[in-house]
Amino acid sequence: MQEELAVSALAALAHAQRLRVFRALVVAGTAGLMPSQLADQLEVARSNLSFHLKELANAGLVTVESQGRNLIYRAAYEHMNALLGYLTEHCCAGGDCVVSESPRCAC
């Protein structure tokens, strides 16, 4: 992934409502959701939701498919995984990352 694409995706996710929308689409899986379903689930005005979906789509994080009169939005898993890969590409000095328990606080 190129740096400018990563910056665009991270900027889109740096808004609380867009992050909620994206997470809801990730949970929905490949079936996706219609805007009305998202609006009801997230309790957000449909006009606001439309703006946020457009921003996520412009950043490449969601796809939209027309099914008759309905639009189906889905998380763009390939782009999401590329972003995660970009963020962790040089983690742990190039070695395998091992999660270890953090020391317990003695307070």
Jmol script that loads the backbone (N, CA, C; Angstrom):
load data "model"
ATOM      1  N   MET A   1       0.850  -1.180   0.000  1.00  0.00           N
ATOM      2  CA  MET A   1       0.000   0.000   0.000  1.00  0.00           C
ATOM      3  C   MET A   1       0.886   1.231   0.000  1.00  0.00           C
ATOM      4  N   GLN A   2       0.495   2.197  -0.769  1.00  0.00           N
ATOM      5  CA  GLN A   2       1.230   3.455  -0.826  1.00  0.00           C
ATOM      6  C   GLN A   2       0.849   4.340   0.360  1.00  0.00           C
ATOM      7  N   GLU A   3       1.787   5.170   0.757  1.00  0.00           N
ATOM      8  CA  GLU A   3       1.585   6.032   1.914  1.00  0.00           C
ATOM      9  C   GLU A   3       0.342   6.906   1.783  1.00  0.00           C
ATOM     10  N   GLU A   4       0.117   7.502   0.625  1.00  0.00           N
ATOM     11  CA  GLU A   4      -1.036   8.409   0.477  1.00  0.00           C
ATOM     12  C   GLU A   4      -2.369   7.667   0.623  1.00  0.00           C
ATOM     13  N   LEU A   5      -2.416   6.395   0.209  1.00  0.00           N
ATOM     14  CA  LEU A   5      -3.630   5.605   0.401  1.00  0.00           C
ATOM     15  C   LEU A   5      -3.846   5.293   1.880  1.00  0.00           C
ATOM     16  N   ALA A   6      -2.763   5.000   2.581  1.00  0.00           N
ATOM     17  CA  ALA A   6      -2.863   4.746   4.018  1.00  0.00           C
ATOM     18  C   ALA A   6      -3.332   5.994   4.757  1.00  0.00           C
ATOM     19  N   VAL A   7      -2.797   7.136   4.398  1.00  0.00           N
ATOM     20  CA  VAL A   7      -3.190   8.393   5.035  1.00  0.00           C
ATOM     21  C   VAL A   7      -4.671   8.674   4.777  1.00  0.00           C
ATOM     22  N   SER A   8      -5.121   8.452   3.561  1.00  0.00           N
ATOM     23  CA  SER A   8      -6.526   8.674   3.218  1.00  0.00           C
ATOM     24  C   SER A   8      -7.447   7.762   4.028  1.00  0.00           C
ATOM     25  N   ALA A   9      -7.086   6.490   4.135  1.00  0.00           N
ATOM     26  CA  ALA A   9      -7.902   5.538   4.895  1.00  0.00           C
ATOM     27  C   ALA A   9      -7.914   5.897   6.374  1.00  0.00           C
ATOM     28  N   LEU A  10      -6.756   6.221   6.923  1.00  0.00           N
ATOM     29  CA  LEU A  10      -6.691   6.567   8.338  1.00  0.00           C
ATOM     30  C   LEU A  10      -7.451   7.857   8.632  1.00  0.00           C
ATOM     31  N   ALA A  11      -7.381   8.812   7.712  1.00  0.00           N
ATOM     32  CA  ALA A  11      -8.128  10.064   7.890  1.00  0.00           C
ATOM     33  C   ALA A  11      -9.631   9.794   7.894  1.00  0.00           C
ATOM     34  N   ALA A  12     -10.080   8.900   7.034  1.00  0.00           N
ATOM     35  CA  ALA A  12     -11.505   8.568   6.992  1.00  0.00           C
ATOM     36  C   ALA A  12     -11.936   7.899   8.293  1.00  0.00           C
ATOM     37  N   LEU A  13     -11.088   7.063   8.849  1.00  0.00           N
ATOM     38  CA  LEU A  13     -11.429   6.348  10.084  1.00  0.00           C
ATOM     39  C   LEU A  13     -11.239   7.208  11.330  1.00  0.00           C
ATOM     40  N   ALA A  14     -10.645   8.375  11.164  1.00  0.00           N
ATOM     41  CA  ALA A  14     -10.371   9.252  12.308  1.00  0.00           C
ATOM     42  C   ALA A  14     -11.587  10.065  12.736  1.00  0.00           C
ATOM     43  N   HIS A  15     -12.743   9.657  12.325  1.00  0.00           N
ATOM     44  CA  HIS A  15     -14.004  10.288  12.730  1.00  0.00           C
ATOM     45  C   HIS A  15     -14.840   9.210  13.415  1.00  0.00           C
ATOM     46  N   ALA A  16     -15.333   9.507  14.596  1.00  0.00           N
ATOM     47  CA  ALA A  16     -16.018   8.495  15.402  1.00  0.00           C
ATOM     48  C   ALA A  16     -17.185   7.836  14.658  1.00  0.00           C
ATOM     49  N   GLN A  17     -18.007   8.626  13.979  1.00  0.00           N
ATOM     50  CA  GLN A  17     -19.164   8.046  13.298  1.00  0.00           C
ATOM     51  C   GLN A  17     -18.739   7.160  12.136  1.00  0.00           C
ATOM     52  N   ARG A  18     -17.724   7.587  11.384  1.00  0.00           N
ATOM     53  CA  ARG A  18     -17.257   6.758  10.271  1.00  0.00           C
ATOM     54  C   ARG A  18     -16.621   5.474  10.789  1.00  0.00           C
ATOM     55  N   LEU A  19     -15.933   5.546  11.897  1.00  0.00           N
ATOM     56  CA  LEU A  19     -15.353   4.339  12.486  1.00  0.00           C
ATOM     57  C   LEU A  19     -16.454   3.373  12.892  1.00  0.00           C
ATOM     58  N   ARG A  20     -17.534   3.879  13.479  1.00  0.00           N
ATOM     59  CA  ARG A  20     -18.675   3.028  13.848  1.00  0.00           C
ATOM     60  C   ARG A  20     -19.308   2.384  12.618  1.00  0.00           C
ATOM     61  N   VAL A  21     -19.460   3.161  11.562  1.00  0.00           N
ATOM     62  CA  VAL A  21     -20.041   2.644  10.321  1.00  0.00           C
ATOM     63  C   VAL A  21     -19.157   1.540   9.748  1.00  0.00           C
ATOM     64  N   PHE A  22     -17.859   1.802   9.695  1.00  0.00           N
ATOM     65  CA  PHE A  22     -16.941   0.815   9.141  1.00  0.00           C
ATOM     66  C   PHE A  22     -16.960  -0.465   9.970  1.00  0.00           C
ATOM     67  N   ARG A  23     -16.932  -0.334  11.281  1.00  0.00           N
ATOM     68  CA  ARG A  23     -16.957  -1.517  12.149  1.00  0.00           C
ATOM     69  C   ARG A  23     -18.254  -2.303  11.966  1.00  0.00           C
ATOM     70  N   ALA A  24     -19.374  -1.608  11.808  1.00  0.00           N
ATOM     71  CA  ALA A  24     -20.654  -2.296  11.584  1.00  0.00           C
ATOM     72  C   ALA A  24     -20.620  -3.075  10.275  1.00  0.00           C
ATOM     73  N   LEU A  25     -19.993  -2.507   9.251  1.00  0.00           N
ATOM     74  CA  LEU A  25     -19.895  -3.200   7.972  1.00  0.00           C
ATOM     75  C   LEU A  25     -18.953  -4.394   8.059  1.00  0.00           C
ATOM     76  N   VAL A  26     -17.893  -4.278   8.833  1.00  0.00           N
ATOM     77  CA  VAL A  26     -16.984  -5.410   9.033  1.00  0.00           C
ATOM     78  C   VAL A  26     -17.734  -6.538   9.721  1.00  0.00           C
ATOM     79  N   VAL A  27     -18.516  -6.217  10.741  1.00  0.00           N
ATOM     80  CA  VAL A  27     -19.290  -7.229  11.463  1.00  0.00           C
ATOM     81  C   VAL A  27     -20.339  -7.862  10.547  1.00  0.00           C
ATOM     82  N   ALA A  28     -20.929  -7.071   9.655  1.00  0.00           N
ATOM     83  CA  ALA A  28     -21.966  -7.579   8.750  1.00  0.00           C
ATOM     84  C   ALA A  28     -21.418  -8.605   7.763  1.00  0.00           C
ATOM     85  N   GLY A  29     -20.126  -8.549   7.509  1.00  0.00           N
ATOM     86  CA  GLY A  29     -19.517  -9.519   6.609  1.00  0.00           C
ATOM     87  C   GLY A  29     -19.810  -9.234   5.151  1.00  0.00           C
ATOM     88  N   THR A  30     -19.686 -10.271   4.349  1.00  0.00           N
ATOM     89  CA  THR A  30     -19.824 -10.101   2.905  1.00  0.00           C
ATOM     90  C   THR A  30     -21.267  -9.825   2.468  1.00  0.00           C
ATOM     91  N   ALA A  31     -22.230 -10.072   3.339  1.00  0.00           N
ATOM     92  CA  ALA A  31     -23.629  -9.764   3.007  1.00  0.00           C
ATOM     93  C   ALA A  31     -23.833  -8.258   2.903  1.00  0.00           C
ATOM     94  N   GLY A  32     -23.071  -7.495   3.694  1.00  0.00           N
ATOM     95  CA  GLY A  32     -23.208  -6.043   3.670  1.00  0.00           C
ATOM     96  C   GLY A  32     -24.505  -5.569   4.293  1.00  0.00           C
ATOM     97  N   LEU A  33     -24.708  -4.276   4.227  1.00  0.00           N
ATOM     98  CA  LEU A  33     -25.919  -3.663   4.788  1.00  0.00           C
ATOM     99  C   LEU A  33     -26.405  -2.542   3.884  1.00  0.00           C
ATOM    100  N   MET A  34     -27.697  -2.336   3.894  1.00  0.00           N
ATOM    101  CA  MET A  34     -28.287  -1.193   3.209  1.00  0.00           C
ATOM    102  C   MET A  34     -28.169   0.016   4.141  1.00  0.00           C
ATOM    103  N   PRO A  35     -28.134   1.218   3.580  1.00  0.00           N
ATOM    104  CA  PRO A  35     -28.046   2.411   4.409  1.00  0.00           C
ATOM    105  C   PRO A  35     -29.144   2.502   5.467  1.00  0.00           C
ATOM    106  N   SER A  36     -30.354   2.080   5.135  1.00  0.00           N
ATOM    107  CA  SER A  36     -31.442   2.144   6.113  1.00  0.00           C
ATOM    108  C   SER A  36     -31.152   1.228   7.302  1.00  0.00           C
ATOM    109  N   GLN A  37     -30.563   0.064   7.036  1.00  0.00           N
ATOM    110  CA  GLN A  37     -30.209  -0.852   8.117  1.00  0.00           C
ATOM    111  C   GLN A  37     -29.114  -0.246   8.997  1.00  0.00           C
ATOM    112  N   LEU A  38     -28.123   0.342   8.357  1.00  0.00           N
ATOM    113  CA  LEU A  38     -27.043   0.989   9.105  1.00  0.00           C
ATOM    114  C   LEU A  38     -27.571   2.139   9.956  1.00  0.00           C
ATOM    115  N   ALA A  39     -28.426   2.958   9.361  1.00  0.00           N
ATOM    116  CA  ALA A  39     -28.976   4.111  10.078  1.00  0.00           C
ATOM    117  C   ALA A  39     -29.754   3.661  11.307  1.00  0.00           C
ATOM    118  N   ASP A  40     -30.561   2.629  11.163  1.00  0.00           N
ATOM    119  CA  ASP A  40     -31.330   2.112  12.294  1.00  0.00           C
ATOM    120  C   ASP A  40     -30.414   1.511  13.359  1.00  0.00           C
ATOM    121  N   GLN A  41     -29.458   0.720  12.914  1.00  0.00           N
ATOM    122  CA  GLN A  41     -28.550   0.046  13.834  1.00  0.00           C
ATOM    123  C   GLN A  41     -27.700   1.039  14.627  1.00  0.00           C
ATOM    124  N   LEU A  42     -27.218   2.096  13.946  1.00  0.00           N
ATOM    125  CA  LEU A  42     -26.321   3.056  14.584  1.00  0.00           C
ATOM    126  C   LEU A  42     -27.035   4.284  15.125  1.00  0.00           C
ATOM    127  N   GLU A  43     -28.339   4.345  14.889  1.00  0.00           N
ATOM    128  CA  GLU A  43     -29.156   5.481  15.329  1.00  0.00           C
ATOM    129  C   GLU A  43     -28.563   6.807  14.857  1.00  0.00           C
ATOM    130  N   VAL A  44     -28.383   6.888  13.541  1.00  0.00           N
ATOM    131  CA  VAL A  44     -27.826   8.081  12.921  1.00  0.00           C
ATOM    132  C   VAL A  44     -28.765   8.531  11.801  1.00  0.00           C
ATOM    133  N   ALA A  45     -28.827   9.828  11.586  1.00  0.00           N
ATOM    134  CA  ALA A  45     -29.666  10.370  10.518  1.00  0.00           C
ATOM    135  C   ALA A  45     -29.152   9.879   9.172  1.00  0.00           C
ATOM    136  N   ARG A  46     -30.057   9.536   8.291  1.00  0.00           N
ATOM    137  CA  ARG A  46     -29.670   8.988   6.990  1.00  0.00           C
ATOM    138  C   ARG A  46     -28.859   9.978   6.166  1.00  0.00           C
ATOM    139  N   SER A  47     -29.143  11.267   6.297  1.00  0.00           N
ATOM    140  CA  SER A  47     -28.361  12.262   5.551  1.00  0.00           C
ATOM    141  C   SER A  47     -26.918  12.291   6.046  1.00  0.00           C
ATOM    142  N   ASN A  48     -26.719  12.194   7.354  1.00  0.00           N
ATOM    143  CA  ASN A  48     -25.365  12.120   7.911  1.00  0.00           C
ATOM    144  C   ASN A  48     -24.674  10.847   7.456  1.00  0.00           C
ATOM    145  N   LEU A  49     -25.395   9.752   7.499  1.00  0.00           N
ATOM    146  CA  LEU A  49     -24.840   8.461   7.126  1.00  0.00           C
ATOM    147  C   LEU A  49     -24.364   8.477   5.676  1.00  0.00           C
ATOM    148  N   SER A  50     -25.137   9.078   4.803  1.00  0.00           N
ATOM    149  CA  SER A  50     -24.786   9.157   3.389  1.00  0.00           C
ATOM    150  C   SER A  50     -23.434   9.845   3.206  1.00  0.00           C
ATOM    151  N   PHE A  51     -23.223  10.930   3.930  1.00  0.00           N
ATOM    152  CA  PHE A  51     -21.951  11.650   3.865  1.00  0.00           C
ATOM    153  C   PHE A  51     -20.802  10.756   4.321  1.00  0.00           C
ATOM    154  N   HIS A  52     -20.989  10.061   5.432  1.00  0.00           N
ATOM    155  CA  HIS A  52     -19.929   9.223   5.980  1.00  0.00           C
ATOM    156  C   HIS A  52     -19.628   8.026   5.079  1.00  0.00           C
ATOM    157  N   LEU A  53     -20.652   7.431   4.497  1.00  0.00           N
ATOM    158  CA  LEU A  53     -20.441   6.319   3.569  1.00  0.00           C
ATOM    159  C   LEU A  53     -19.658   6.779   2.339  1.00  0.00           C
ATOM    160  N   LYS A  54     -19.965   7.974   1.865  1.00  0.00           N
ATOM    161  CA  LYS A  54     -19.249   8.522   0.710  1.00  0.00           C
ATOM    162  C   LYS A  54     -17.774   8.716   1.055  1.00  0.00           C
ATOM    163  N   GLU A  55     -17.480   9.220   2.239  1.00  0.00           N
ATOM    164  CA  GLU A  55     -16.094   9.419   2.649  1.00  0.00           C
ATOM    165  C   GLU A  55     -15.351   8.084   2.760  1.00  0.00           C
ATOM    166  N   LEU A  56     -16.003   7.082   3.326  1.00  0.00           N
ATOM    167  CA  LEU A  56     -15.379   5.763   3.446  1.00  0.00           C
ATOM    168  C   LEU A  56     -15.155   5.133   2.073  1.00  0.00           C
ATOM    169  N   ALA A  57     -16.100   5.327   1.172  1.00  0.00           N
ATOM    170  CA  ALA A  57     -15.957   4.803  -0.184  1.00  0.00           C
ATOM    171  C   ALA A  57     -14.813   5.509  -0.916  1.00  0.00           C
ATOM    172  N   ASN A  58     -14.722   6.826  -0.766  1.00  0.00           N
ATOM    173  CA  ASN A  58     -13.640   7.583  -1.401  1.00  0.00           C
ATOM    174  C   ASN A  58     -12.273   7.141  -0.888  1.00  0.00           C
ATOM    175  N   ALA A  59     -12.216   6.696   0.353  1.00  0.00           N
ATOM    176  CA  ALA A  59     -10.962   6.227   0.947  1.00  0.00           C
ATOM    177  C   ALA A  59     -10.690   4.765   0.595  1.00  0.00           C
ATOM    178  N   GLY A  60     -11.613   4.118  -0.101  1.00  0.00           N
ATOM    179  CA  GLY A  60     -11.436   2.738  -0.516  1.00  0.00           C
ATOM    180  C   GLY A  60     -11.761   1.708   0.552  1.00  0.00           C
ATOM    181  N   LEU A  61     -12.374   2.149   1.648  1.00  0.00           N
ATOM    182  CA  LEU A  61     -12.650   1.239   2.760  1.00  0.00           C
ATOM    183  C   LEU A  61     -13.975   0.510   2.637  1.00  0.00           C
ATOM    184  N   VAL A  62     -14.879   1.018   1.816  1.00  0.00           N
ATOM    185  CA  VAL A  62     -16.148   0.336   1.589  1.00  0.00           C
ATOM    186  C   VAL A  62     -16.433   0.298   0.097  1.00  0.00           C
ATOM    187  N   THR A  63     -17.216  -0.705  -0.274  1.00  0.00           N
ATOM    188  CA  THR A  63     -17.688  -0.806  -1.651  1.00  0.00           C
ATOM    189  C   THR A  63     -19.197  -0.660  -1.624  1.00  0.00           C
ATOM    190  N   VAL A  64     -19.756  -0.287  -2.744  1.00  0.00           N
ATOM    191  CA  VAL A  64     -21.205  -0.158  -2.856  1.00  0.00           C
ATOM    192  C   VAL A  64     -21.659  -0.891  -4.108  1.00  0.00           C
ATOM    193  N   GLU A  65     -22.751  -1.621  -3.958  1.00  0.00           N
ATOM    194  CA  GLU A  65     -23.323  -2.371  -5.078  1.00  0.00           C
ATOM    195  C   GLU A  65     -24.802  -2.030  -5.163  1.00  0.00           C
ATOM    196  N   SER A  66     -25.249  -1.779  -6.359  1.00  0.00           N
ATOM    197  CA  SER A  66     -26.659  -1.509  -6.585  1.00  0.00           C
ATOM    198  C   SER A  66     -27.383  -2.826  -6.842  1.00  0.00           C
ATOM    199  N   GLN A  67     -28.434  -3.070  -6.055  1.00  0.00           N
ATOM    200  CA  GLN A  67     -29.284  -4.249  -6.259  1.00  0.00           C
ATOM    201  C   GLN A  67     -30.709  -3.739  -6.425  1.00  0.00           C
ATOM    202  N   GLY A  68     -31.081  -3.546  -7.677  1.00  0.00           N
ATOM    203  CA  GLY A  68     -32.388  -2.955  -7.949  1.00  0.00           C
ATOM    204  C   GLY A  68     -32.401  -1.521  -7.457  1.00  0.00           C
ATOM    205  N   ARG A  69     -33.332  -1.214  -6.579  1.00  0.00           N
ATOM    206  CA  ARG A  69     -33.426   0.140  -6.010  1.00  0.00           C
ATOM    207  C   ARG A  69     -32.585   0.299  -4.746  1.00  0.00           C
ATOM    208  N   ASN A  70     -32.002  -0.776  -4.305  1.00  0.00           N
ATOM    209  CA  ASN A  70     -31.247  -0.753  -3.049  1.00  0.00           C
ATOM    210  C   ASN A  70     -29.747  -0.665  -3.295  1.00  0.00           C
ATOM    211  N   LEU A  71     -29.063  -0.015  -2.364  1.00  0.00           N
ATOM    212  CA  LEU A  71     -27.608   0.011  -2.351  1.00  0.00           C
ATOM    213  C   LEU A  71     -27.141  -0.866  -1.204  1.00  0.00           C
ATOM    214  N   ILE A  72     -26.153  -1.686  -1.477  1.00  0.00           N
ATOM    215  CA  ILE A  72     -25.574  -2.550  -0.456  1.00  0.00           C
ATOM    216  C   ILE A  72     -24.132  -2.095  -0.243  1.00  0.00           C
ATOM    217  N   TYR A  73     -23.812  -1.746   0.983  1.00  0.00           N
ATOM    218  CA  TYR A  73     -22.457  -1.340   1.341  1.00  0.00           C
ATOM    219  C   TYR A  73     -21.767  -2.495   2.049  1.00  0.00           C
ATOM    220  N   ARG A  74     -20.497  -2.685   1.696  1.00  0.00           N
ATOM    221  CA  ARG A  74     -19.689  -3.742   2.307  1.00  0.00           C
ATOM    222  C   ARG A  74     -18.323  -3.176   2.663  1.00  0.00           C
ATOM    223  N   ALA A  75     -17.731  -3.713   3.710  1.00  0.00           N
ATOM    224  CA  ALA A  75     -16.349  -3.368   4.033  1.00  0.00           C
ATOM    225  C   ALA A  75     -15.457  -3.915   2.926  1.00  0.00           C
ATOM    226  N   ALA A  76     -14.468  -3.141   2.540  1.00  0.00           N
ATOM    227  CA  ALA A  76     -13.496  -3.580   1.530  1.00  0.00           C
ATOM    228  C   ALA A  76     -12.356  -4.269   2.270  1.00  0.00           C
ATOM    229  N   TYR A  77     -12.533  -5.567   2.495  1.00  0.00           N
ATOM    230  CA  TYR A  77     -11.588  -6.329   3.320  1.00  0.00           C
ATOM    231  C   TYR A  77     -10.173  -6.314   2.754  1.00  0.00           C
ATOM    232  N   GLU A  78     -10.048  -6.365   1.441  1.00  0.00           N
ATOM    233  CA  GLU A  78      -8.720  -6.353   0.837  1.00  0.00           C
ATOM    234  C   GLU A  78      -7.981  -5.062   1.178  1.00  0.00           C
ATOM    235  N   HIS A  79      -8.702  -3.946   1.084  1.00  0.00           N
ATOM    236  CA  HIS A  79      -8.100  -2.640   1.410  1.00  0.00           C
ATOM    237  C   HIS A  79      -7.812  -2.551   2.910  1.00  0.00           C
ATOM    238  N   MET A  80      -8.723  -3.053   3.725  1.00  0.00           N
ATOM    239  CA  MET A  80      -8.529  -3.047   5.175  1.00  0.00           C
ATOM    240  C   MET A  80      -7.285  -3.865   5.532  1.00  0.00           C
ATOM    241  N   ASN A  81      -7.150  -5.046   4.944  1.00  0.00           N
ATOM    242  CA  ASN A  81      -5.994  -5.892   5.223  1.00  0.00           C
ATOM    243  C   ASN A  81      -4.699  -5.263   4.717  1.00  0.00           C
ATOM    244  N   ALA A  82      -4.771  -4.572   3.596  1.00  0.00           N
ATOM    245  CA  ALA A  82      -3.588  -3.882   3.084  1.00  0.00           C
ATOM    246  C   ALA A  82      -3.164  -2.770   4.043  1.00  0.00           C
ATOM    247  N   LEU A  83      -4.140  -2.068   4.605  1.00  0.00           N
ATOM    248  CA  LEU A  83      -3.833  -1.012   5.576  1.00  0.00           C
ATOM    249  C   LEU A  83      -3.198  -1.610   6.827  1.00  0.00           C
ATOM    250  N   LEU A  84      -3.766  -2.696   7.320  1.00  0.00           N
ATOM    251  CA  LEU A  84      -3.189  -3.353   8.493  1.00  0.00           C
ATOM    252  C   LEU A  84      -1.774  -3.844   8.192  1.00  0.00           C
ATOM    253  N   GLY A  85      -1.578  -4.376   7.014  1.00  0.00           N
ATOM    254  CA  GLY A  85      -0.248  -4.823   6.609  1.00  0.00           C
ATOM    255  C   GLY A  85       0.737  -3.677   6.548  1.00  0.00           C
ATOM    256  N   TYR A  86       0.290  -2.550   6.012  1.00  0.00           N
ATOM    257  CA  TYR A  86       1.136  -1.354   5.931  1.00  0.00           C
ATOM    258  C   TYR A  86       1.543  -0.896   7.326  1.00  0.00           C
ATOM    259  N   LEU A  87       0.595  -0.927   8.251  1.00  0.00           N
ATOM    260  CA  LEU A  87       0.867  -0.449   9.608  1.00  0.00           C
ATOM    261  C   LEU A  87       1.802  -1.389  10.379  1.00  0.00           C
ATOM    262  N   THR A  88       1.763  -2.655  10.057  1.00  0.00           N
ATOM    263  CA  THR A  88       2.556  -3.620  10.814  1.00  0.00           C
ATOM    264  C   THR A  88       3.741  -4.179  10.031  1.00  0.00           C
ATOM    265  N   GLU A  89       3.988  -3.637   8.867  1.00  0.00           N
ATOM    266  CA  GLU A  89       5.010  -4.154   7.961  1.00  0.00           C
ATOM    267  C   GLU A  89       6.395  -4.271   8.600  1.00  0.00           C
ATOM    268  N   HIS A  90       6.782  -3.311   9.378  1.00  0.00           N
ATOM    269  CA  HIS A  90       8.118  -3.319   9.966  1.00  0.00           C
ATOM    270  C   HIS A  90       8.071  -3.463  11.480  1.00  0.00           C
ATOM    271  N   CYS A  91       7.015  -4.037  11.958  1.00  0.00           N
ATOM    272  CA  CYS A  91       6.849  -4.202  13.397  1.00  0.00           C
ATOM    273  C   CYS A  91       7.845  -5.219  13.928  1.00  0.00           C
ATOM    274  N   CYS A  92       8.210  -5.070  15.155  1.00  0.00           N
ATOM    275  CA  CYS A  92       9.105  -6.021  15.852  1.00  0.00           C
ATOM    276  C   CYS A  92      10.432  -6.213  15.114  1.00  0.00           C
ATOM    277  N   ALA A  93      10.932  -5.143  14.525  1.00  0.00           N
ATOM    278  CA  ALA A  93      12.224  -5.161  13.823  1.00  0.00           C
ATOM    279  C   ALA A  93      12.278  -6.242  12.748  1.00  0.00           C
ATOM    280  N   GLY A  94      11.157  -6.518  12.122  1.00  0.00           N
ATOM    281  CA  GLY A  94      11.106  -7.482  11.030  1.00  0.00           C
ATOM    282  C   GLY A  94      10.928  -8.922  11.459  1.00  0.00           C
ATOM    283  N   GLY A  95      10.930  -9.188  12.768  1.00  0.00           N
ATOM    284  CA  GLY A  95      10.738 -10.545  13.261  1.00  0.00           C
ATOM    285  C   GLY A  95       9.277 -10.809  13.556  1.00  0.00           C
ATOM    286  N   ASP A  96       8.990 -12.040  13.951  1.00  0.00           N
ATOM    287  CA  ASP A  96       7.627 -12.381  14.339  1.00  0.00           C
ATOM    288  C   ASP A  96       7.253 -11.625  15.604  1.00  0.00           C
ATOM    289  N   CYS A  97       6.065 -11.097  15.611  1.00  0.00           N
ATOM    290  CA  CYS A  97       5.591 -10.363  16.779  1.00  0.00           C
ATOM    291  C   CYS A  97       5.002 -11.357  17.778  1.00  0.00           C
ATOM    292  N   VAL A  98       5.404 -11.226  18.998  1.00  0.00           N
ATOM    293  CA  VAL A  98       4.911 -12.093  20.056  1.00  0.00           C
ATOM    294  C   VAL A  98       4.241 -11.214  21.096  1.00  0.00           C
ATOM    295  N   VAL A  99       3.009 -11.538  21.404  1.00  0.00           N
ATOM    296  CA  VAL A  99       2.295 -10.797  22.429  1.00  0.00           C
ATOM    297  C   VAL A  99       2.634 -11.423  23.768  1.00  0.00           C
ATOM    298  N   SER A 100       3.120 -10.616  24.659  1.00  0.00           N
ATOM    299  CA  SER A 100       3.428 -11.130  25.990  1.00  0.00           C
ATOM    300  C   SER A 100       2.605 -10.369  27.002  1.00  0.00           C
ATOM    301  N   GLU A 101       2.398 -11.003  28.118  1.00  0.00           N
ATOM    302  CA  GLU A 101       1.625 -10.342  29.164  1.00  0.00           C
ATOM    303  C   GLU A 101       2.429  -9.173  29.706  1.00  0.00           C
ATOM    304  N   SER A 102       1.753  -8.080  29.931  1.00  0.00           N
ATOM    305  CA  SER A 102       2.447  -6.939  30.499  1.00  0.00           C
ATOM    306  C   SER A 102       2.598  -7.158  31.998  1.00  0.00           C
ATOM    307  N   PRO A 103       3.662  -6.617  32.574  1.00  0.00           N
ATOM    308  CA  PRO A 103       3.845  -6.808  34.013  1.00  0.00           C
ATOM    309  C   PRO A 103       2.686  -6.201  34.795  1.00  0.00           C
ATOM    310  N   ARG A 104       2.324  -6.867  35.830  1.00  0.00           N
ATOM    311  CA  ARG A 104       1.217  -6.371  36.646  1.00  0.00           C
ATOM    312  C   ARG A 104       1.683  -5.203  37.494  1.00  0.00           C
ATOM    313  N   CYS A 105       0.795  -4.284  37.663  1.00  0.00           N
ATOM    314  CA  CYS A 105       1.092  -3.103  38.473  1.00  0.00           C
ATOM    315  C   CYS A 105       1.136  -3.518  39.955  1.00  0.00           C
ATOM    316  N   ALA A 106       2.145  -3.053  40.639  1.00  0.00           N
ATOM    317  CA  ALA A 106       2.294  -3.391  42.059  1.00  0.00           C
ATOM    318  C   ALA A 106       1.629  -2.363  42.961  1.00  0.00           C
ATOM    319  N   CYS A 107       0.808  -1.497  42.372  1.00  0.00           N
ATOM    320  CA  CYS A 107       0.197  -0.452  43.192  1.00  0.00           C
ATOM    321  C   CYS A 107      -0.906  -0.988  44.077  1.00  0.00           C
TER     322      CYS A 107
END
end "model"
wireframe off; spacefill off
backbone 0.3
color backbone group
